[in-house]
Amino acid sequence: MKDLSFKIEEVPQEWLALGGRALTSTIVAAEVDPECHPLGPNNKMVFAPGMLSGTPAANSGRNSLGGKSPLTGGIKESNVGGTSAQIFAKLGVKALIIDGLPEDDSTFYHLHVTKEKVVINKVPELVGKNNFEVIDTMMAKYNNKVAVMSIGRAGEMKMLISNISVKDPEGKIRSHGRGGMGAVMGSKKIKVITVDAENYKEATIIDKEKFTKANKVFAKSLIDHPVSGQALSAFGTNVLVNILNEAGGLPSKNFRLGNSENAEAISGETMAENIKARNGKTTHGCHAGCVIQCSQVYNDNKSEYLTSGFEYETIWAFGANAGIKDLDIIAKIDHVMDDIGVDSIETGVTFALAVDAGIIDYGDGNAVYKILTEDVANGTPLGRVIGSGTGNLGKLYGLVRVPVVKNQGIPAYDPRAVKGQGVTYATTPMGADHTAGYAVATNILKVGGFVDPLKKDGQIELSRNLQIASTFIDSTGMCVFVAFATLDNPDSMPALVEMINARFGSNVTVDEMMQLGAKILKMEREFNKNAGFTNAHDRLPEFMKYEELPPHNVIWDFTNEEIDSFWNF
Amino acid sequence: MKDLSFKIEEVPQEWLALGGRALTSTIVAAEVDPECHPLGPNNKMVFAPGMLSGTPAANSGRNSLGGKSPLTGGIKESNVGGTSAQIFAKLGVKALIIDGLPEDDSTFYHLHVTKEKVVINKVPELVGKNNFEVIDTMMAKYNNKVAVMSIGRAGEMKMLISNISVKDPEGKIRSHGRGGMGAVMGSKKIKVITVDAENYKEATIIDKEKFTKANKVFAKSLIDHPVSGQALSAFGTNVLVNILNEAGGLPSKNFRLGNSENAEAISGETMAENIKARNGKTTHGCHAGCVIQCSQVYNDNKSEYLTSGFEYETIWAFGANAGIKDLDIIAKIDHVMDDIGVDSIETGVTFALAVDAGIIDYGDGNAVYKILTEDVANGTPLGRVIGSGTGNLGKLYGLVRVPVVKNQGIPAYDPRAVKGQGVTYATTPMGADHTAGYAVATNILKVGGFVDPLKKDGQIELSRNLQIASTFIDSTGMCVFVAFATLDNPDSMPALVEMINARFGSNVTVDEMMQLGAKILKMEREFNKNAGFTNAHDRLPEFMKYEELPPHNVIWDFTNEEIDSFWNF
């Protein structure tokens, strides 16, 4: 961005077999000074489609974004559905790397990526616009299939809760949500990136027959599994509200309780009833080729569109943790968060803490909506306070009960009552992140066996195995939900690896791919170490060590030594 | 504070010879979990008078406060003049240690310390009051000599810029300024601590004759030195404005320039003229027994009192760095900062950054005054933003040019142009702190020899020697300005150590006291290491590595390896 130039480079031999998280983390580790300011000239943004993105592989449409996070101060990989992964892959682009800050920073820029070049133009007319308008403008300018990655007003203002919006197949929004990467895009003065692959049909596949055969086995494993094949499509990710509430691990009132009095009102079952009664869509894929279809279209009681991609994490954060009982208000909040471009998890956890700070009343969804549209969108002091995320809000208001790890807000599973998930939150180099090693699967859903969520036994090993596997899965372009099948169906993971071999003409084993996952995970931790992280950052908030969580009245009882043993591999 | 109880304990043998910083850091390292939340139940506040406090030793009236800093997240020692050190010492109190949080936190408490006990009472009538009123109330309740340590509204709200105010001999205010320790006192719900030593005259001295003789030599060394004996008493610490401006190391416009167009208007010379013309006092001691008298009383142009203890750092921060040209407005700001209880360095550096954030205009002193009195004092969102300090303001507004080390604002000497001072900022466990190893002495004032401020040669060793000596001096109860004499006059340091021997009947050498300084410094670093600090935290802000500072057009050019070699001792 410094001089608004671009360069097309051959991919170094040693990076050829990588994709997604494996590639973004490798490039960030190789090229970004871990001590750099995340919003300064020396940070980079690295977009990379997964190894299988752009192929017909089921659920392979996720794109990874890497860089140094301004929220955590550590390495970040955040992957997203939508159309960008497939379009990059069809162009044969392994990664888009953006560095520097523009010398002329008087306005924002638009990057248009095609097979041959990157065109960089000033777009003063888009400054201050939000994501839906930007996406519509880009579709009108190019075509309906163009990939669009944009930031809203929050990203322009470099807020730490800002995300990067990615157009889905219907022109709606999926997000590179966590870690404040919208602020990095804002620091580089990039309002929108478009990628056009109109004349390119599919990513290359060396052995198509082998690929198709493996893909059938793999897709079947997803469809056959009760979680990915039934529960997620029937109720969306929001099926988890009732499940976690029953397990006593649904964090409520800013992590004071493990049950919510709002559970039924905000549950996946209630949501599905609303959707059916209001002519919405209960199933919907965030990217082409998804066979799970956990997304949906949610309308209001006049059957007018409210939002889509209405996820458990969002509904939990505002519904249970901040106490907003009305799904429709949460849906309105969800839509405006997409539009101004903020991470719905970080934002929701921040608003729940804002109740403790005395900024809003518990359950007041209208106040949340007003603050988002009037304060966050306009960058008032209050908007900046909320826009700084959970950890910083806690610092500003002198709060102690602040649910963050590495300054990133803790998602929708209380670590005291879902201890495997707690190990993941504590140890992942990403900061508190539920997808990094989704131990909820084995702790609560009894996928991949069962490890008692309330006991410490086996949790370290569970989280470690899941984090290693997830690091690999995040490199394939696959959605995290393929893990249910790979954990329970012995044919699933070999089929996934077989597709990689078929695509690249390689001959890797499942074990070798797990070794790749472990290597990348350790590389990410090494980056963080050089950025100033130690074992002391692999900790849950101190209050969880002495404050019991009802109804099981459990505390976080791992010793530091136990947690630190996570890295013994 | 948990159950509002107190306990008088014998001092363990191994702590008997310690005082001030050596004692507070030793107790904090022994008793505070480095991973604890600074505002939670497991942090402690440790007040300890210096080894010589309460004796007639010249300039020995400083009291140390230790704990885990909520601003830096590391160990903190902040020492202060006023009357508290001498009164603790006269009572024979080696340290006052405060732990826990009160179970009943519905209001604030008053701790009254006497020889026999600590009386703890609720003081709802003092909640929301500021420091001058609290001090006046306590003097009326007890006597004019009672020691008072209080927090203003900023401390009640646990703001990270809040400090702890200490009554000086005239009922004015000195401060445990840096590190946000007022927020720790606020977290423990303590509004005010009083210490009464009415019937106790002097700390015990084993060999009075030897003591008196050594004190004469020591006091003479202070008075004979041109800096401590003449410059500081004639112009106050503010003598440094013109000196640093000439040296090109006076940070201006948020560390963009090394000279200020306001230098003459805000200089010590101008200040002294105003004081004389307006019937103020050019000399004044912050504690009884001070022979340097660098403080003063500053009146407005109607000869009405404006402020006292009007220091270079404050005047620089608002005058040069934030561009306020009018000393009288800065004096008004200084007074209100004392009253609401905020650190004048952190607050000033934050306001200079607030210009970059677009919150105030450069040089607008009235806007600063308004924000302090209306927003900070009342905890509005804007008040919370400013109240969170420089580093957090930078995070909220996505700023890159943020002058902090370990999240603490950098004081009044640009490290690029006063490189020895930069080494101190980078390496001291305290966060950016000018008193931790005042290399300005040798870089600029040519005290203790001369090390060229613009070159790297010799700076690491200079800062190391100064930090070790300062750690010892901070343990004696002596003010940092005794260092000028100890650096230049070979009789000075031996006389200081001789007073310690005379007081305690010990037989320690100067070398042994330097070893003590080194040991405490390493102990502090070890605490920080266990709290999550690494070499990566011993860094100046990245922008100083690539942005040249006029007029010398110098950058911060130390390598990481050079800085890390500081700890090779």
Interface residues (C-beta under 8 A of the other chain):
Chain A: P34 E35 C36 H37 L39 G40 P41 N42 P70 M157 K158 M159 L160 A183 G186 S187 I359 T380 P381 L382 R384 V385 G387 S388 N392 K395 L396 Y397 G398 L399 V400 K529 N530 A531 G532 F533 T534 A536 H537 R539 P541 E542 F543 Y546 N560
Chain B: P34 E35 C36 H37 L39 G40 P41 N42 P70 M157 K158 M159 L160 A183 G186 S187 I359 T380 P381 L382 R384 V385 G387 S388 N392 K395 L396 Y397 G398 L399 V400 K529 N530 A531 G532 F533 T534 A536 H537 R539 P541 E542 F543 Y546 N560
